[in-house]
């Protein structure tokens, strides 16, 4: 439980809720008179002012300037998110817009995720972000060795979820198709049902007692990092809505905006943060809770989605002053929809990452 929350009175909770709701809309520090006039709590401005002082002493609000009203702190937002808000219901139109973006026919996973990032940005008016699934978490269903030209063979890795990827290996000598077929059968026999990470780490031991086809087996073992590990690529991270950040007062500071843009341009750090921050379900990090310094003035509302037994992530990034009750609903619904759609893709097609 957030420190001190259990000691808040009902009045303090309501005033904190009203202050943050108003601040999210206005971006202006909130004074006691505004709360008294706007929310009709039946309390005098003086009573509200005293309560705000108490909330400030608890570290839940602060005064940016001596004569100004108050704004929430990161801790205040945490109390708000964890205990005070109720997720908004999405409209039918919003749900249909999200589903339409994900369901467009003839699209691969990366195309779906790109479209999803755009619709997240549009609906939330924040930065929409999606990250492709982490391939090495997947379980191997089958492996194919396909000769593609003289001295080259394609290794096709197919996961239990139906996702697939391919790698071209160069051979020092050509091998007959029969030999490729025998090695393919042997690899499937020894490795099917294991995660790709397990295969990468143990393939040498698992194939140590194999006799025959030594050069081809050794090539597969020596290429283990290429076959079983997929490095994060720029196209694995989809971002949409950077133009919307320019209009938010928090990003009038060009230095702050520049740091964020540099982070988005790199991609890998943010991808790893979104996929490693949590195992499953909705996750919210606020301000200084973020471990990436470029977004310590931002909040991230994210969630995992699943394709079979592997996971990816989606989310929205924006200033800490964001409509959390809305974003929680949008992100949860979108993640659930992606899971349903991608899990229903025709596995026989081996959808490409």
C-alpha positions in Angstrom: 0.0 0.0 0.0 1.3 3.5 -0.8 2.8 5.0 2.3 0.4 7.1 4.2 -2.7 6.3 2.1 -4.3 4.2 4.9 -4.3 7.3 7.1 -6.0 9.6 4.6 -9.5 10.8 5.6 -12.4 10.6 3.2 -12.2 14.4 2.8 -8.5 14.2 1.9 -9.1 11.4 -0.7 -11.9 13.4 -2.3 -10.0 16.6 -2.5 -6.9 14.8 -3.9 -9.1 13.1 -6.5 -10.8 16.4 -7.5 -7.5 18.3 -7.6 -5.8 15.7 -9.9 -8.9 15.4 -12.2 -9.0 19.2 -12.6 -5.2 19.4 -13.1 -5.3 16.7 -15.8 -7.7 18.8 -17.8 -6.3 22.2 -17.2 -2.5 21.8 -16.8 -2.7 24.8 -14.3 -1.9 24.6 -10.6 -5.2 24.1 -8.7 -6.1 26.4 -5.8 -8.6 25.8 -3.0 -11.1 28.3 -4.5 -11.2 26.4 -7.8 -11.9 23.1 -6.0 -14.7 24.8 -3.9 -16.4 26.4 -6.9 -15.9 23.5 -9.4 -16.8 20.5 -7.3 -19.5 21.7 -4.9 -18.2 19.7 -2.0 -20.1 21.8 0.6 -16.7 22.9 2.1 -15.4 26.4 2.5 -12.3 27.5 0.5 -10.5 27.8 3.9 -11.2 24.2 4.8 -10.1 23.0 1.5 -6.9 25.1 1.7 -6.1 23.5 5.1 -6.6 20.0 3.7 -4.3 20.8 0.8 -1.6 21.8 3.3 -2.1 18.4 4.9 -1.8 16.7 1.6 1.4 18.7 0.9 2.9 17.6 4.2 2.2 14.0 3.2 4.1 14.5 -0.1 1.0 14.0 -2.3 0.8 17.6 -3.7 3.3 20.4 -4.1 3.3 24.1 -4.9 5.4 24.9 -8.0 5.4 28.6 -7.0 4.8 30.3 -3.6 1.6 32.0 -4.6 0.3 29.3 -7.0 -2.1 26.5 -6.4 -0.9 22.9 -6.1 -0.1 20.1 -8.5 0.2 16.4 -7.8 3.5 14.8 -7.0 4.5 11.4 -8.5 3.4 9.9 -5.2 0.1 11.7 -5.4 -0.5 10.3 -8.9 0.4 6.8 -7.5 -2.3 7.0 -4.8 -4.7 8.3 -7.5 -4.0 5.5 -9.9 -3.9 2.7 -7.3 -6.8 3.7 -5.1 -8.9 6.6 -6.3 -9.8 6.1 -10.0 -12.2 3.8 -11.7 -11.4 2.9 -15.3 -13.7 4.6 -17.9 -15.9 2.5 -20.1 -14.9 2.7 -23.7 -17.5 3.8 -26.2 -18.7 1.3 -28.8 -17.1 3.6 -31.4 -13.7 3.4 -29.7 -13.9 -0.4 -29.3 -14.8 -0.7 -33.0 -11.9 1.6 -34.0 -9.4 -0.5 -32.0 -10.7 -3.8 -33.4 -10.8 -2.5 -37.0 -7.1 -1.5 -36.8 -6.1 -4.9 -35.5 -8.4 -7.0 -37.8 -7.4 -5.6 -41.2 -7.0 -8.6 -43.4 -3.8 -9.6 -45.1 -1.5 -8.0 -42.6 1.5 -9.5 -40.9 2.2 -9.0 -37.2 4.4 -6.0 -37.6 1.8 -4.3 -39.8 -0.9 -5.0 -37.2 1.4 -3.6 -34.4 2.1 -0.4 -36.5 -1.6 0.2 -37.0 -2.2 -0.5 -33.3 0.3 2.1 -32.3 -1.4 4.7 -34.5 -4.9 4.0 -33.1 -3.5 4.1 -29.5 -2.1 7.5 -30.2 -5.3 8.8 -31.8 -7.7 7.6 -29.1 -5.5 8.6 -26.1 -3.9 11.7 -27.6 -0.6 10.5 -26.2 2.3 8.6 -27.7 1.2 5.1 -28.9 3.8 2.3 -28.6 3.8 -1.3 -29.6 6.6 -3.9 -29.3 6.8 -7.2 -31.3 6.9 -10.5 -29.4 10.1 -11.8 -27.9 10.9 -14.6 -30.2 13.3 -16.5 -28.0 10.6 -17.1 -25.4 8.7 -19.3 -27.9 8.7 -23.1 -28.0 10.0 -24.8 -31.1 7.3 -26.7 -33.0 9.5 -27.6 -36.0 12.6 -26.7 -37.9 13.1 -26.9 -41.7 16.4 -26.9 -43.6 15.8 -25.8 -47.2 18.5 -25.5 -49.9 18.1 -22.1 -51.6 21.2 -21.9 -53.8 24.7 -23.4 -54.2 26.3 -23.2 -50.8 23.4 -21.7 -49.0 20.6 -23.2 -46.8 17.6 -21.5 -45.2 16.8 -22.5 -41.6 13.1 -21.9 -40.9 12.2 -21.9 -37.2 8.4 -22.4 -36.5 7.0 -21.8 -33.0 4.1 -23.5 -31.4 2.1 -20.3 -31.8 2.6 -20.4 -35.6 5.1 -17.6 -35.7 8.1 -18.2 -37.9 11.4 -16.7 -38.8 14.1 -17.7 -41.2 18.0 -17.4 -41.3 20.3 -18.0 -44.3 23.4 -20.0 -43.5 26.4 -20.2 -45.9 27.9 -23.7 -46.3 31.5 -24.3 -47.1 30.4 -27.3 -49.1 27.2 -28.3 -50.7 25.2 -31.1 -49.1 22.7 -33.4 -50.8 19.0 -32.9 -49.9 19.0 -36.3 -48.3 21.6 -35.2 -45.8 19.7 -32.0 -45.1 16.6 -34.0 -44.5 18.3 -36.4 -42.1 19.8 -33.5 -40.1 16.5 -31.7 -40.1 14.8 -34.8 -38.6 17.5 -35.2 -36.0 17.3 -31.6 -34.9 13.5 -31.8 -34.6 13.7 -35.0 -32.6 16.2 -33.5 -30.1 14.9 -29.9 -29.9 11.2 -29.7 -30.5 9.2 -28.7 -27.4 12.1 -26.6 -26.0 12.2 -22.8 -25.8 14.5 -21.2 -28.3 16.5 -19.7 -25.4 17.0 -23.2 -23.9 18.1 -24.6 -27.3 20.6 -21.8 -27.8 22.1 -22.5 -24.4 22.2 -26.3 -24.5 22.4 -27.3 -28.2 26.1 -28.3 -28.0 25.4 -30.8 -25.2 22.2 -32.1 -26.8 23.9 -32.8 -30.1 27.3 -34.0 -28.6 26.6 -37.7 -29.2 25.4 -37.5 -32.8 27.5 -39.4 -35.3 27.6 -38.5 -38.9 26.8 -35.2 -40.7 29.4 -33.6 -38.5 30.1 -30.5 -40.6 26.4 -29.7 -41.0 25.6 -30.3 -37.3 28.6 -28.1 -36.3 27.5 -25.3 -38.6 24.1 -25.3 -36.9 25.7 -25.4 -33.4 28.2 -22.6 -34.4 25.3 -20.5 -35.7 23.2 -20.8 -32.5 23.2 -17.1 -31.8 21.8 -16.3 -35.2 19.2 -19.1 -35.4 17.8 -19.1 -31.9 18.3 -15.4 -30.8 16.6 -12.5 -32.4 18.1 -9.1 -31.7 15.7 -6.3 -31.2 15.4 -4.4 -34.4 14.1 -0.9 -35.1 11.1 -2.4 -36.8 10.1 -4.3 -33.6 9.2 -1.0 -32.0 6.3 1.0 -33.4 5.7 4.6 -32.3 2.9 7.0 -33.3 1.8 10.4 -32.1 5.0 12.3 -31.5 3.4 15.4 -33.0 0.8 15.3 -30.1 3.6 15.7 -27.5 4.6 19.0 -29.1 1.3 20.5 -28.2 1.5 19.5 -24.5 2.8 22.2 -22.2 5.1 19.7 -20.5 7.1 19.4 -23.7 7.5 23.1 -24.5 10.9 22.5 -22.9 12.9 21.6 -26.0 15.7 19.9 -24.1 13.2 17.5 -22.4 11.6 16.8 -25.8 15.0 16.2 -27.4 15.9 13.6 -24.8 12.7 11.8 -25.4 13.1 11.9 -29.2 16.6 10.4 -28.9 15.2 7.6 -26.8 12.5 6.8 -29.3 15.0 6.9 -32.1 17.2 4.3 -30.5 14.3 2.0 -29.8 16.0 -1.0 -28.1 16.2 0.6 -24.6 12.5 1.4 -24.7 11.6 -2.0 -26.2 13.5 -3.8 -23.4 11.9 -1.6 -20.7 8.3 -2.3 -21.9 8.8 -6.0 -22.3 10.9 -6.6 -19.1 9.1 -4.2 -16.8 6.5 -6.8 -16.0 5.5 -10.4 -16.7 1.9 -10.0 -17.7 -1.0 -7.7 -17.5 -1.4 -3.9 -17.0 1.6 -2.0 -15.6 1.8 1.8 -14.8 5.1 3.6 -14.1 4.9 7.2 -13.0 7.6 9.9 -13.2 10.6 9.0 -11.2 9.5 5.4 -11.0 10.7 5.0 -14.6 14.2 3.6 -14.7 15.0 5.3 -18.0 16.2 8.9 -17.2 14.8 10.3 -20.5 11.2 9.6 -19.3 11.4 10.5 -15.6 9.0 13.3 -16.3 6.6 10.9 -18.1 4.2 8.2 -17.2 3.9 4.9 -19.1 0.7 2.8 -19.2 1.5 -0.6 -20.7 0.3 -4.1 -21.0 1.5 -7.4 -22.4 -0.3 -9.4 -25.1 0.3 -13.0 -25.9 0.8 -15.0 -29.1 0.8 -18.6 -28.0 3.3 -18.7 -25.2 5.4 -15.6 -26.2 4.6 -12.1 -25.2 4.9 -8.6 -26.6 3.9 -5.2 -25.2 1.8 -2.2 -26.0 1.3 1.1 -24.2 1.1 4.8 -24.2 3.7 7.4 -23.0 2.9 10.9 -22.1 3.4 13.5 -19.3 2.5 12.4 -15.8 -0.5 14.7 -16.2 -2.5 12.1 -18.3 -6.1 10.8 -18.0 -5.2 7.5 -16.4 -8.8 6.2 -16.0 -9.2 6.5 -19.8 -5.8 5.1 -20.7 -6.1 2.1 -18.5 -9.3 1.0 -20.3 -7.8 1.7 -23.8 -4.6 -0.2 -23.1 -6.2 -3.2 -21.5 -8.9 -3.5 -24.2 -6.3 -3.2 -27.0 -3.9 -5.8 -25.4 -6.8 -8.2 -25.0 -7.9 -7.7 -28.6 -4.4 -8.2 -30.0 -4.1 -11.4 -28.0 -7.4 -12.7 -29.4 -6.6 -11.7 -33.0 -3.0 -13.0 -33.1 -3.9 -16.2 -31.3 -6.5 -16.8 -33.9 -4.2 -16.4 -36.9 -3.9 -19.4 -39.1 -1.0 -21.3 -37.6 -0.5 -23.3 -40.7 0.6 -20.1 -42.5 3.4 -19.6 -40.0 2.8 -15.9 -39.6 6.1 -14.0 -40.1 7.5 -11.6 -37.5 
